[in-house]
């Protein structure tokens, strides 16, 4: 089994000096730029990585940094075809972002077999750093444990105990639904109903009527992108909130708030790894991205910028783009930047860091500022993420 901290690559550096195996370091962003998840990262994430490369100086180890990007269209076959071409013939060293958990699982296997490197920002599934870990893929931003637990506990703490779960009918949705059930049960609550909506659903009427009839205190919405926008708008139209039911979301992105509007989201709480007004450094990045894209960025863009920068710093420190050497350099680095606070890169590839419980601000506070969220609480890294002792990653269990 391949060890994350293989020393052979590092010994080679002391003999051969700084090098990139093929004379170039090449980074690729592979994500959805045209369908359901495109607003969450899409071209904004592409621009963030371009900015990271420019901020790094455009070269590493004495060679220009090359960059490619592609739209996987939320189709696993398309994503795998692109990634295979990148890894096998185009010399891509690192693949970034990868929304859609089903696609991420396929790419995790491909990257491991190719012995290249991936840093996943968008996918929810934790299998690339747990049961399917291979020492070549990092998870940089979040997981179900850190987001779902934070969101559910916020409702339980307010005395709301009966939950109805509305999730998407794909891999990430199943993971979220399972984690919500676990968090509710652990907190002494009860799940009184759950449904799974197919990807691409636009009419949520039947699901909303089921939620209304369930007697739930809280409708926990685990949707993303256009599905989330449509569901929340239809919940407003049905008047569920006016009738006393609370609506909580597991995820809410900057682009979601921009599309739905603060008035319809007022008071909704959720967990996130970053928001653009959390401190001066984040705000400065946000303003730079606004100059490029016209909008304040979400955490997917910020996570991609952070991951690309950390990777390039590690390549420079290791004197090589060899994945083992880069992993080891990242483990030894001070991972504390605009996106990552209290960062620790674990041997299973999971980056843990502080998470944030956010609330949507009143519409009159937001105005046209795009400052949609206020901080309700900071959840320390060691509380936000499950302990390493609970990991199912063979690289961890084999070393214990």
Secondary structure in CASP SS format (residue, H / E / C, confidence):
PFRMAT SS
TARGET T0000
AUTHOR 0000-0000-0000
METHOD secondary structure of the structure
MODEL  1
X C 1.00
X C 1.00
X C 1.00
X C 1.00
X C 1.00
X C 1.00
X C 1.00
X H 1.00
X H 1.00
X H 1.00
X H 1.00
X H 1.00
X H 1.00
X H 1.00
X H 1.00
X H 1.00
X C 1.00
X C 1.00
X E 1.00
X C 1.00
X C 1.00
X C 1.00
X C 1.00
X C 1.00
X E 1.00
X E 1.00
X E 1.00
X E 1.00
X E 1.00
X E 1.00
X E 1.00
X C 1.00
X C 1.00
X C 1.00
X C 1.00
X C 1.00
X C 1.00
X C 1.00
X C 1.00
X C 1.00
X C 1.00
X H 1.00
X H 1.00
X H 1.00
X H 1.00
X H 1.00
X H 1.00
X H 1.00
X H 1.00
X H 1.00
X H 1.00
X H 1.00
X H 1.00
X H 1.00
X H 1.00
X H 1.00
X C 1.00
X C 1.00
X E 1.00
X E 1.00
X C 1.00
X C 1.00
X E 1.00
X E 1.00
X E 1.00
X E 1.00
X E 1.00
X E 1.00
X E 1.00
X E 1.00
X E 1.00
X C 1.00
X C 1.00
X C 1.00
X C 1.00
X H 1.00
X H 1.00
X H 1.00
X H 1.00
X H 1.00
X H 1.00
X H 1.00
X H 1.00
X H 1.00
X H 1.00
X H 1.00
X H 1.00
X H 1.00
X C 1.00
X C 1.00
X C 1.00
X C 1.00
X C 1.00
X E 1.00
X E 1.00
X E 1.00
X E 1.00
X C 1.00
X C 1.00
X C 1.00
X H 1.00
X H 1.00
X H 1.00
X H 1.00
X H 1.00
X H 1.00
X H 1.00
X H 1.00
X H 1.00
X H 1.00
X H 1.00
X H 1.00
X H 1.00
X H 1.00
X C 1.00
X C 1.00
X E 1.00
X E 1.00
X E 1.00
X E 1.00
X C 1.00
X C 1.00
X C 1.00
X C 1.00
X C 1.00
X C 1.00
X H 1.00
X H 1.00
X H 1.00
X C 1.00
X C 1.00
X C 1.00
X C 1.00
X C 1.00
X C 1.00
X C 1.00
X E 1.00
X E 1.00
X E 1.00
X C 1.00
X C 1.00
X C 1.00
X C 1.00
X H 1.00
X H 1.00
X H 1.00
X H 1.00
X H 1.00
X H 1.00
X H 1.00
X H 1.00
X H 1.00
X H 1.00
X H 1.00
X H 1.00
X H 1.00
X C 1.00
X C 1.00
X C 1.00
X C 1.00
X C 1.00
X E 1.00
X E 1.00
X E 1.00
X E 1.00
X E 1.00
X E 1.00
X E 1.00
X C 1.00
X C 1.00
X H 1.00
X H 1.00
X H 1.00
X H 1.00
X H 1.00
X H 1.00
X H 1.00
X H 1.00
X H 1.00
X H 1.00
X H 1.00
X H 1.00
X H 1.00
X H 1.00
X H 1.00
X H 1.00
X C 1.00
X C 1.00
X C 1.00
X E 1.00
X E 1.00
X E 1.00
X E 1.00
X E 1.00
X E 1.00
X E 1.00
X E 1.00
X C 1.00
X C 1.00
X C 1.00
X C 1.00
X C 1.00
X C 1.00
X C 1.00
X H 1.00
X H 1.00
X H 1.00
X H 1.00
X H 1.00
X H 1.00
X H 1.00
X H 1.00
X H 1.00
X C 1.00
X C 1.00
X C 1.00
X C 1.00
X E 1.00
X E 1.00
X E 1.00
X E 1.00
X C 1.00
X C 1.00
X C 1.00
X H 1.00
X H 1.00
X H 1.00
X H 1.00
X H 1.00
X H 1.00
X H 1.00
X H 1.00
X H 1.00
X H 1.00
X H 1.00
X H 1.00
X H 1.00
X H 1.00
X C 1.00
X C 1.00
X C 1.00
X C 1.00
X C 1.00
X C 1.00
X C 1.00
X E 1.00
X E 1.00
X E 1.00
X E 1.00
X C 1.00
X C 1.00
X C 1.00
X C 1.00
X H 1.00
X H 1.00
X H 1.00
X H 1.00
X H 1.00
X H 1.00
X H 1.00
X C 1.00
X H 1.00
X H 1.00
X H 1.00
X H 1.00
X C 1.00
X C 1.00
X C 1.00
X E 1.00
X E 1.00
X E 1.00
X E 1.00
X C 1.00
X C 1.00
X C 1.00
X C 1.00
X C 1.00
X C 1.00
X C 1.00
X H 1.00
X H 1.00
X H 1.00
X H 1.00
X H 1.00
X H 1.00
X H 1.00
X H 1.00
X H 1.00
X H 1.00
X H 1.00
X H 1.00
X H 1.00
X H 1.00
X C 1.00
X C 1.00
X C 1.00
X C 1.00
X C 1.00
X H 1.00
X H 1.00
X H 1.00
X H 1.00
X H 1.00
X H 1.00
X H 1.00
X H 1.00
X H 1.00
X H 1.00
X H 1.00
X H 1.00
X H 1.00
X H 1.00
X H 1.00
X H 1.00
X H 1.00
X H 1.00
X H 1.00
X H 1.00
X C 1.00
X E 1.00
X C 1.00
X C 1.00
X H 1.00
X H 1.00
X H 1.00
X H 1.00
X H 1.00
X H 1.00
X H 1.00
X H 1.00
X H 1.00
X C 1.00
X C 1.00
X C 1.00
X C 1.00
X C 1.00
X C 1.00
X C 1.00
X C 1.00
X C 1.00
X C 1.00
X C 1.00
X C 1.00
X E 1.00
X E 1.00
X C 1.00
X C 1.00
X C 1.00
X C 1.00
X E 1.00
X E 1.00
X E 1.00
X C 1.00
X C 1.00
X E 1.00
X E 1.00
X E 1.00
X E 1.00
X E 1.00
X E 1.00
X C 1.00
X C 1.00
X H 1.00
X H 1.00
X H 1.00
X H 1.00
X C 1.00
X C 1.00
X C 1.00
X C 1.00
X C 1.00
X C 1.00
X E 1.00
X E 1.00
X E 1.00
X E 1.00
X E 1.00
X E 1.00
X E 1.00
X C 1.00
X H 1.00
X H 1.00
X H 1.00
X H 1.00
X C 1.00
X C 1.00
X C 1.00
X H 1.00
X H 1.00
X H 1.00
X C 1.00
X C 1.00
X C 1.00
X H 1.00
X H 1.00
X H 1.00
X H 1.00
X C 1.00
X C 1.00
X C 1.00
END
